Amino acid sequence: MAGGKMKKDKQKGPRAPSNHYQGGVTFHKSKGQHILKNPMLVDAIVQKAGIKPTDTILEIGPGTGNLTKKLLETGKMVIAVELDPRMVLELQRRFQGTPFSNRLKVIQGDVLKTDLPYFDICVANIPYQISSPLTFKLLFHQPAFRCAIIMFQREFAMRLVAQPGDNLYCRLSVNTQFYARVFHLLKVGKNNFRPPPKVDSSVVRIEPRKPRPEVNHKEWDGFIRICFIRKNKTLGSIFKQKNVLSLLEKNYKTLQALQGSQNVSLSGNDDMEIARLGDESMEMEDGMDDDMDMECDEAEGEGEVSEFKNKVISVLKEGKFEEQRASKLSQESFLTLLSMFNKAGIHFS
């Protein structure tokens, strides 16, 4: 028994963290630290980025610098944003005294809270929990960059590139593709990382649309949120729901009351209650299934059909959208319906 116990204790020793080291730095899975160890994949990512010798490259999550080195060899300058101070020190040690040292700028901090400088290309291997907020921070960055090559959790990446009718097509797909062209480049197995994550990854190329679509982004997002409350329900049933009609009507009446004011601005009405509707995260928006639809329908209640409800339904009928489903609609169709609602005085921000 004693011998067995000693053997067990031995196994608990240095073995556990052995795959979590590189250059003396321990990686923490809980912080999303998964370092790409396959040099062929590093080369492939750099190649897919299409980096020019004059490019300034923003690298998010450089870790110990495996990809950073290749970027420095290809571009003019690398600006690396890293949250972990241990990784920052490792980067500085690795490139100190090399020809690359004066072409590498390291910013320690949370990329979501950091004012990003000018860059031509972004390359990122990020903690998956910040995928959605980082994507939209980049899409709204000014001046617009040429492209971003980002490693995402595979399912998130497939949502980004999903097309109308695809199972993973969702509000994230519509919003991302509205502001950018998105391409799936590579599938990356989990064993290409140290330590390996629980799921496979994918590399995606994002190219911001130029010029940016001339639509109020709060108006657009408020509208898309409602359409995707239940993506497989008809738009007619969604816009008949009591909570949707109530919020839209409140918004409508507020804008009508303010119409004569010189200060009224659709983009300035940030406190409109409509913004609260369907305010789930991009990644989790399709977690609710159609088994819950009956509950939403029951919330409509009985009672007399209101004038405002008729106004909403007439817009849907006029454009032949009443029986359409968000899961099947293209961006052009969403834009058409939003324009029709706006012409009827119905706004979403």
C-alpha positions in Angstrom: 0.0 0.0 0.0 2.8 2.4 1.0 4.6 1.7 -2.3 1.4 2.4 -4.3 0.9 5.6 -2.5 4.4 6.8 -3.2 4.0 6.0 -6.8 0.8 8.0 -7.0 2.5 11.0 -5.3 5.3 10.7 -7.8 2.9 11.0 -10.7 1.4 14.2 -9.3 4.8 15.9 -9.3 6.4 17.6 -12.3 4.3 15.7 -14.8 1.1 17.9 -14.7 2.6 21.2 -15.9 5.1 19.7 -18.4 3.0 20.7 -21.5 2.3 24.1 -20.1 5.8 25.6 -20.5 7.7 27.4 -23.1 10.9 29.3 -22.4 10.2 29.0 -18.7 6.7 30.6 -18.9 3.7 28.7 -17.5 0.5 28.9 -19.6 -2.9 29.2 -17.9 -5.8 27.6 -19.7 -8.2 29.6 -17.5 -6.9 32.8 -19.1 -7.2 31.4 -22.6 -3.4 31.0 -23.1 -2.9 28.5 -25.8 0.3 29.0 -27.8 0.5 27.9 -31.4 3.5 25.5 -31.6 3.3 24.2 -35.2 5.8 26.2 -37.3 4.1 25.2 -40.5 0.8 26.8 -39.3 2.6 29.9 -38.2 4.1 30.2 -41.7 0.6 29.6 -43.3 -1.0 32.3 -41.2 1.7 34.8 -42.2 1.3 33.9 -45.9 -2.5 34.2 -45.8 -2.2 37.7 -44.2 -0.6 39.0 -47.4 1.8 41.3 -45.5 3.8 44.0 -47.4 7.2 45.2 -46.3 5.7 48.6 -45.5 2.9 47.2 -43.3 2.5 48.0 -39.6 1.0 44.9 -38.0 -1.1 44.8 -34.8 -0.6 41.4 -33.1 -3.1 40.6 -30.3 -2.0 38.0 -27.8 1.6 37.4 -28.9 2.4 35.0 -26.1 6.1 34.1 -26.2 6.6 35.5 -29.7 6.6 32.5 -32.1 4.3 34.3 -34.6 5.8 37.7 -33.7 9.2 36.7 -35.1 7.7 35.8 -38.4 5.7 39.0 -38.6 8.8 41.0 -37.8 10.7 39.2 -40.6 7.8 40.1 -43.1 6.5 43.6 -42.2 7.9 47.0 -41.2 6.8 47.1 -37.6 4.8 45.0 -35.1 2.7 46.5 -32.3 2.0 43.6 -29.9 -0.8 44.0 -27.3 -0.4 41.5 -24.4 -2.3 41.4 -21.1 0.1 39.0 -19.1 3.2 40.9 -17.8 5.1 37.6 -17.8 4.6 37.3 -21.5 5.6 40.9 -22.0 8.9 40.3 -20.3 9.5 37.1 -22.3 8.9 39.0 -25.6 11.3 41.8 -24.5 13.9 39.2 -23.5 13.5 37.3 -26.7 14.0 40.2 -29.1 16.4 42.4 -27.0 19.7 42.9 -28.9 18.3 41.5 -32.2 17.8 43.5 -35.4 14.0 43.3 -34.6 14.2 45.2 -31.3 13.6 48.7 -32.7 10.7 47.4 -34.9 8.7 45.8 -32.0 6.5 47.9 -29.7 4.8 46.0 -26.9 1.7 47.4 -25.2 0.8 45.7 -21.9 -2.9 45.8 -21.3 -6.4 44.5 -22.0 -7.0 44.9 -25.8 -10.7 45.6 -25.2 -9.8 48.6 -23.0 -6.8 49.8 -25.0 -6.9 52.6 -27.6 -5.4 50.9 -30.6 -2.9 52.8 -32.8 -2.9 52.9 -36.6 -2.2 49.6 -38.2 -2.5 48.0 -41.7 -3.1 44.4 -40.7 -4.2 42.7 -37.5 -3.0 39.1 -36.7 -4.4 37.6 -33.5 -4.5 34.3 -31.5 -6.9 35.4 -28.8 -8.6 34.0 -25.7 -11.9 32.7 -27.1 -14.0 34.5 -24.5 -13.3 37.9 -26.0 -14.0 36.8 -29.6 -17.3 38.8 -30.1 -16.3 42.1 -28.4 -12.9 42.1 -30.1 -14.4 41.4 -33.6 -16.7 44.4 -33.3 -14.0 46.6 -31.7 -11.9 46.0 -34.8 -14.8 46.5 -37.2 -15.4 50.0 -35.8 -11.8 50.9 -35.6 -10.8 54.1 -37.5 -9.0 54.5 -39.8 -10.1 51.2 -41.3 -7.3 48.6 -41.7 -6.8 46.3 -44.7 -7.5 43.0 -43.1 -7.5 40.9 -39.9 -6.3 37.3 -39.7 -7.8 35.9 -36.5 -7.8 32.5 -34.8 -11.2 31.8 -33.3 -12.9 28.8 -31.7 -14.2 26.8 -34.7 -17.9 27.1 -34.1 -17.6 30.9 -33.6 -15.6 31.1 -36.9 -18.3 29.1 -38.7 -21.0 31.5 -37.4 -19.0 34.4 -38.8 -19.0 33.0 -42.3 -22.5 31.3 -42.2 -24.9 32.1 -45.1 -28.7 32.5 -45.0 -30.3 29.0 -44.6 -27.2 27.6 -42.8 -27.8 26.1 -39.4 -25.3 28.5 -37.7 -26.6 31.6 -39.5 -27.4 34.1 -36.7 -27.2 37.8 -35.7 -23.4 37.5 -35.4 -23.3 36.4 -39.1 -25.5 39.2 -40.3 -23.7 42.0 -38.3 -20.2 40.9 -39.1 -20.9 40.4 -42.9 -22.7 43.7 -43.0 -19.5 45.6 -42.0 -16.9 43.2 -43.5 -16.2 40.5 -46.0 -15.3 37.3 -44.1 -13.4 34.2 -45.3 -12.6 30.9 -43.7 -9.0 30.1 -44.3 -7.8 27.2 -42.2 -9.1 24.6 -39.7 -6.6 24.2 -36.9 -6.8 21.0 -34.7 -6.4 21.4 -30.9 -3.1 19.5 -30.9 -1.4 22.3 -32.7 -1.4 24.3 -29.4 0.4 24.1 -26.1 -1.5 23.4 -23.9 -4.2 22.0 -26.2 -7.6 23.6 -25.8 -10.8 21.5 -25.6 -12.0 22.4 -29.1 -10.7 22.9 -32.6 -10.0 26.3 -34.0 -10.3 28.1 -37.3 -8.4 31.0 -38.9 -10.6 33.7 -40.5 -9.8 36.6 -42.7 -11.9 39.8 -42.1 -11.8 42.7 -44.6 -13.7 45.8 -43.5 -16.0 47.1 -46.2 -14.9 50.5 -47.7 -16.7 52.7 -47.4 -18.5 51.6 -44.3 -22.3 51.0 -44.8 -24.2 54.3 -44.3 -26.6 53.0 -41.7 -26.9 54.0 -38.1 -25.3 51.0 -36.4 -27.5 51.3 -33.3 -30.6 51.4 -35.5 -29.3 48.4 -37.5 -28.4 46.3 -34.4 -31.7 47.1 -32.6 -33.6 45.9 -35.7 -31.5 42.7 -36.2 -31.8 41.8 -32.5 -35.6 41.8 -32.8 -35.6 39.7 -36.0 -33.4 37.1 -34.4 -35.3 36.8 -31.1 -36.3 33.4 -32.6 -34.6 33.1 -36.0 -36.8 30.2 -37.2 -40.1 31.9 -36.3 -41.8 34.0 -39.0 -41.2 37.8 -38.7 -45.0 38.2 -38.5 -45.2 36.2 -35.3 -42.1 38.0 -33.8 -43.4 41.5 -34.5 -46.8 40.6 -33.1 -45.4 39.7 -29.7 -46.6 42.0 -27.0 -43.2 43.0 -25.6 -41.9 43.8 -29.1 -44.9 45.9 -30.0 -44.8 47.7 -26.6 -41.2 48.8 -26.9 -41.5 49.8 -30.6 -44.7 51.8 -29.9 -43.0 53.6 -27.0 -40.0 54.4 -29.2 -42.4 55.5 -32.0 -44.4 57.9 -29.7 -41.2 59.3 -28.2 -39.8 60.2 -31.6 -43.1 61.6 -32.7 -43.2 63.9 -29.7 -39.6 65.0 -30.3 -40.0 65.5 -34.0 -40.4 69.3 -33.8 -37.3 69.7 -31.7 -34.0 70.9 -33.4 -32.1 68.5 -31.1 -33.7 65.3 -32.1 -31.3 62.8 -33.5 -31.9 59.1 -34.0 -28.3 58.3 -33.3 -28.4 60.3 -30.1 -31.4 58.4 -28.5 -29.1 55.9 -26.7 -31.5 55.6 -23.8 -34.4 54.2 -25.8 -35.7 51.1 -24.1 -35.7 49.1 -27.3 -32.0 48.5 -26.8 -32.8 46.1 -23.9 -34.8 43.8 -26.1 -32.9 40.5 -26.9 -29.7 41.8 -25.2 -28.0 38.4 -25.1 -24.3 37.9 -26.1 -23.5 37.3 -29.8 -22.1 33.8 -29.0 -25.1 32.6 -27.1 -28.0 34.1 -29.1 -29.1 30.8 -30.6 -29.1 28.9 -27.3 -32.8 29.2 -27.0 -34.8 26.8 -29.2 -38.2 26.9 -30.7 -39.7 24.9 -27.8 -40.0 28.3 -26.1 -42.1 29.9 -28.9 -45.4 29.0 -27.3 -44.5 30.9 -24.2 -43.7 34.0 -26.3 -47.0 33.7 -28.2 -49.0 33.4 -25.0 -47.5 36.7 -23.8 -49.4 38.5 -26.6 -52.6 38.0 -24.8 -56.0 38.7 -26.2 -57.6 42.1 -26.6 -58.2 44.5 -29.4 -55.7 44.9 -32.2 -54.1 48.3 -31.8 -53.6 50.9 -34.5 -49.8 50.6 -34.0 -49.9 46.9 -34.4 -51.8 47.3 -37.7 -49.1 49.7 -38.8 -46.3 47.2 -38.1 -48.1 44.3 -39.8 -49.0 46.4 -42.8 -45.2 47.1 -43.4 -44.5 43.4 -43.2 -47.3 42.6 -45.6 -46.4 45.3 -48.0 -42.9 43.9 -48.4 -44.1 40.3 -48.3 -42.0 39.7 -45.1 -44.8 38.4 -42.8 -44.1 34.8 -43.5 -40.3 35.2 -43.9 -37.8 33.9 -41.3 -34.6 35.7 -40.2 -32.7 32.5 -40.7 -33.3 32.6 -44.4 -33.0 36.4 -45.1 -30.1 38.1 -46.9 -28.5 41.4 -45.8 -30.3 43.1 -48.7 -33.6 41.8 -47.5 -33.0 43.1 -44.0 -31.9 46.5 -45.3 -35.1 46.6 -47.4 -37.3 45.8 -44.4 -35.5 48.3 -42.2 -36.0 51.0 -44.8 -39.7 50.3 -45.0 -40.1 50.5 -41.2 -38.2 53.8 -41.2 -40.4 55.2 -43.9 -43.4 54.3 -41.7 -41.8 56.2 -38.8 -40.8 53.1 -36.9 -37.3 53.2 -35.6 -35.1 50.8 -33.6 -32.7 53.2 -31.7 
